[in-house]
Amino acid sequence: MITGIVVALPEEISTLTDQKIAKGTSFRINDEFIIFCSGAGAVNARNAAEHLVQIGAKRLISWGCAGGLNPALKPGDLILVDHLIDAGNISHSVDPVWHAVVKTKLDKFVNVQLGTLTESSQIVSTSAQKQILFECSGADILDMESLAVAKVANRIGQPFLAIRAITDPASMDLPKAVTVSLNSEGDIVLTKLILHLCLHPYELPGLIRLGRHFNRSQNTLKRVANALLQSNS
C-alpha cells in the first residue's frame, strides 16, 4: 500500500530524504512512500494531498514541525496526533488502527506523545496568542496544513495520520525577524531577514534560540523517519 506524505517546507523534507524536491513536485522514496513538497498553507496542502491520491496513494500523512500550545510540550517533542479540530471547531479523525500500529512501532525509537491539533491560517507568533488558542480549543499543537490533508483523506475515505515535532513551544514569542521575512510560501527571504536584523540586532538571540529548537525537532523527525520508512507500516 502506497503512503503519501505531505510536507510543507524543504527543511522538513530533509528529515525524510536527502533528495532535493522542488515545491509542487513529488518524489518516491521507495515502493511504499511518496513525498510531496507542498509549500506552506492549507491550499497548498490540499492540492498536494489530492495529487498524491491521483498518483496512487492509499493513505496520507501530514509531516513536519508544529507550534506548541500546551505549556507542557518542549522543543523536539514528538506528537502523534490522535484528534484534530478545525477553525470551525469541527472534529476530524485519524485512522485508529493505523495510528495504533504506528505508535507501537515508534515507541521503540522515540518518546511518542498523543495530542490534539488545531489549524491556523497564519503564523501564530506570540505566547499570548498561543495561550488563547490553547484555552479556546483545548488543542496541544497547531500547524497550517494538517487539517487540509485530513479533510481530503476523510472525504474520500482514506486513512490519515499527522506526525509533528514541536519547534516553538507555547512560552516562546517568535522573533519578528521570522514573520517579516517570510514570503507567501513560507520561505524566509534572506535579504529581508538580514535587513531586519541590521535594524533590530537585539532579535538575534531569539533567532538563534529558534534555530536550536528547530534542530531538535528535525532530529526527532529523522529518528521517526528511520523507524517509519525502513519497514512496513
C-alpha positions in Angstrom: 0.0 0.0 0.0 1.4 3.4 -1.0 1.5 6.1 1.6 1.6 9.7 0.5 3.4 12.2 2.8 2.6 15.9 2.6 5.5 18.1 3.7 5.3 21.9 3.5 9.0 23.0 3.5 12.3 21.8 2.2 13.8 21.9 5.7 11.2 19.4 6.7 11.7 17.3 3.6 15.3 16.8 4.7 14.2 14.8 7.6 12.8 12.2 5.2 15.3 12.1 2.4 18.5 13.8 1.1 16.8 14.3 -2.3 16.1 17.9 -3.2 12.4 18.2 -4.1 11.0 21.4 -5.7 7.8 22.7 -4.3 4.8 21.4 -6.2 6.5 18.1 -7.0 6.7 14.6 -5.6 9.4 12.1 -5.0 9.0 8.3 -4.4 11.2 7.3 -1.5 10.6 3.6 -2.1 7.9 1.2 -3.2 5.7 2.3 -0.2 6.2 6.0 0.3 5.9 9.1 -1.9 6.6 12.6 -0.6 5.1 15.8 -2.0 6.6 19.1 -1.2 3.5 21.3 -0.9 4.6 24.7 0.3 3.0 26.3 3.4 -0.7 26.8 4.0 -3.9 24.9 3.7 -4.5 25.4 -0.1 -1.1 24.0 -1.0 -1.5 21.1 1.4 -4.9 20.2 0.0 -3.6 20.3 -3.6 -0.7 18.1 -2.5 -2.9 15.6 -0.9 -5.2 15.4 -3.9 -2.2 14.9 -6.2 -0.9 12.1 -4.1 -4.2 10.3 -4.2 -4.3 10.8 -8.0 -0.9 9.1 -8.4 -1.8 6.1 -6.3 -1.5 7.0 -2.5 -4.0 5.0 -0.5 -3.4 6.7 2.8 -2.0 10.1 3.8 0.4 11.6 6.4 0.9 15.2 7.3 4.5 15.6 8.4 6.7 18.2 9.8 7.1 20.8 12.6 4.4 22.4 14.7 3.9 25.1 17.3 3.2 24.2 20.8 0.0 25.3 22.6 0.2 23.0 25.6 2.8 24.6 28.0 4.0 21.1 29.0 5.4 20.4 25.5 9.1 21.1 24.8 11.1 21.7 21.6 11.7 18.3 19.9 8.8 16.5 21.5 7.0 14.2 19.0 3.2 14.4 18.7 1.4 11.6 17.0 -1.9 13.4 16.6 -5.0 11.5 17.8 -7.6 14.2 17.2 -7.9 17.3 15.0 -10.1 20.4 15.4 -10.5 22.8 12.5 -11.1 26.6 12.6 -14.9 26.0 12.7 -14.5 23.8 15.8 -15.4 20.7 13.8 -13.6 17.5 14.8 -11.7 15.3 12.3 -10.4 11.8 12.9 -7.3 9.8 12.3 -7.4 6.2 11.4 -7.4 4.4 14.8 -5.9 1.1 13.6 -3.1 2.6 11.6 -2.5 5.1 14.5 -2.1 2.2 17.0 0.3 0.3 14.7 2.5 3.4 14.1 2.6 4.3 17.8 3.7 0.8 18.7 6.4 1.0 16.1 7.7 4.5 17.0 7.6 3.8 20.8 10.7 1.7 20.3 12.7 4.7 18.9 11.3 7.9 20.4 9.0 9.1 23.2 5.7 9.3 21.4 3.1 11.7 22.9 -0.5 11.9 21.8 -2.3 15.2 21.3 -4.9 17.3 19.6 -4.0 19.5 16.7 -5.8 22.7 15.6 -5.3 24.7 12.4 -4.2 28.3 11.8 -4.5 30.3 8.6 -1.4 32.3 9.5 1.7 32.1 11.8 0.8 32.4 15.4 3.8 34.3 16.7 3.3 35.2 20.3 2.9 33.3 23.5 -0.3 35.3 24.3 -1.9 34.2 21.1 -0.9 30.6 21.8 -2.4 30.7 25.3 -5.7 32.0 23.9 -5.8 29.2 21.3 -5.0 26.6 24.0 -7.8 27.8 26.3 -10.3 28.1 23.5 -9.6 24.9 21.5 -8.0 22.6 24.1 -5.6 21.7 21.4 -2.0 20.8 22.2 -0.3 21.9 18.9 -1.1 23.8 15.8 0.0 24.0 12.2 -1.3 25.3 8.9 -1.5 22.1 6.8 -2.7 19.0 8.6 -6.4 19.8 8.7 -6.4 20.3 4.9 -4.8 16.9 4.4 -7.2 15.3 6.9 -10.2 16.7 5.1 -9.1 15.3 1.8 -8.5 11.9 3.4 -11.8 11.9 5.2 -13.7 13.0 2.2 -12.6 10.0 0.1 -12.4 7.5 3.0 -8.7 7.1 3.2 -6.6 6.6 6.4 -4.9 9.7 7.7 -2.2 10.5 10.3 -0.4 13.6 11.4 3.1 13.3 12.7 4.6 16.6 14.1 7.6 17.7 16.2 7.5 20.8 18.3 9.7 23.7 17.2 8.4 26.8 19.1 6.9 26.0 22.5 3.9 27.7 24.0 6.0 30.1 26.0 8.0 31.4 23.1 7.4 34.5 21.1 8.7 34.1 17.5 11.3 36.8 16.6 9.7 39.4 14.4 12.6 38.8 12.0 11.0 35.5 11.1 7.5 36.8 10.4 8.6 39.8 8.4 11.0 37.7 6.3 8.6 35.0 5.2 7.0 35.0 1.7 3.6 33.6 0.9 5.1 30.1 0.5 6.6 30.0 4.0 10.2 30.6 2.8 12.5 33.0 4.5 13.7 35.7 2.1 17.3 36.1 3.2 17.7 39.7 2.2 14.6 40.7 4.3 16.0 38.8 7.2 19.4 40.4 7.1 17.9 43.9 6.7 15.6 43.4 9.6 18.4 42.1 11.8 20.6 45.0 10.9 17.8 47.3 12.1 16.9 45.2 15.1 20.1 43.4 16.3 18.5 42.6 19.7 16.4 39.9 18.0 19.5 37.8 17.1 19.5 35.8 20.4 15.9 34.8 19.9 16.6 33.8 16.3 19.5 31.6 17.5 17.3 30.0 20.1 14.6 29.3 17.5 17.3 27.7 15.3 18.3 25.4 18.1 14.7 24.4 18.7 14.2 23.7 15.0 17.3 21.4 15.1 15.8 19.5 17.9 12.6 19.0 16.0 14.5 17.9 12.9 16.5 15.4 14.9 13.3 13.9 16.3 11.7 13.7 12.9 14.8 12.0 11.4 14.6 9.3 14.1 10.9 8.8 13.4 11.6 8.6 9.6 14.2 5.9 10.1 11.7 3.8 12.0 8.7 4.5 9.7 10.2 4.3 6.3 12.5 1.3 6.6 9.8 -1.2 7.4 6.2 -1.9 6.6 3.9 0.5 8.5 
